[in-house]
Amino acid sequence: MTLKIEKLGNTFFAVVNGVDAREPTAPEDVSAIIDAIDDYGVLLFPG
């Protein structure tokens, strides 16, 4: 599945889709998640 990060409205939240916590995460996805933390502050990983 492809990593997708979506900002939620005019807030500091974003939703991260395409991550399976049961499997190792690709290094480029880890980098994108770290960048998203810097950009948004709070990330939601729906299960």
C-alpha positions as CSV (number, residue, x, y, z in Angstrom):
1,M,0.0,0.0,0.0
2,T,1.2,3.5,-0.7
3,L,1.8,6.0,2.1
4,K,-0.6,8.9,2.0
5,I,-0.6,11.8,4.4
6,E,-3.7,14.2,4.4
7,K,-4.0,17.4,6.4
8,L,-7.3,17.6,8.4
9,G,-8.7,21.1,7.7
10,N,-7.0,24.1,9.1
11,T,-5.6,22.3,12.1
12,F,-2.2,20.8,13.1
13,F,-3.5,17.2,12.5
14,A,-2.9,14.9,9.6
15,V,-4.1,11.4,8.8
16,V,-1.5,8.8,7.7
17,N,-2.8,5.9,5.5
18,G,-0.9,3.1,4.0
19,V,1.1,2.0,7.1
20,D,0.8,-1.5,8.4
21,A,2.2,-1.5,11.9
22,R,2.5,-5.3,11.8
23,E,5.1,-5.1,9.1
24,P,8.5,-3.3,8.8
25,T,8.1,0.2,7.5
26,A,10.2,1.2,4.4
27,P,13.0,3.8,5.2
28,E,11.5,6.3,2.8
29,D,8.1,6.0,4.5
30,V,9.7,6.5,7.9
31,S,11.3,9.6,6.6
32,A,8.0,10.9,5.2
33,I,6.3,10.2,8.6
34,I,9.1,12.1,10.4
35,D,8.6,15.1,8.0
36,A,4.9,14.9,8.6
37,I,5.4,15.1,12.4
38,D,7.5,18.3,11.9
39,D,4.8,19.7,9.5
40,Y,1.7,18.9,11.5
41,G,2.5,18.0,15.0
42,V,-0.2,15.3,15.5
43,L,-0.6,12.3,13.2
44,L,-3.6,9.9,13.2
45,F,-2.9,6.3,12.0
46,P,-6.4,4.8,11.5
47,G,-6.6,1.1,12.2
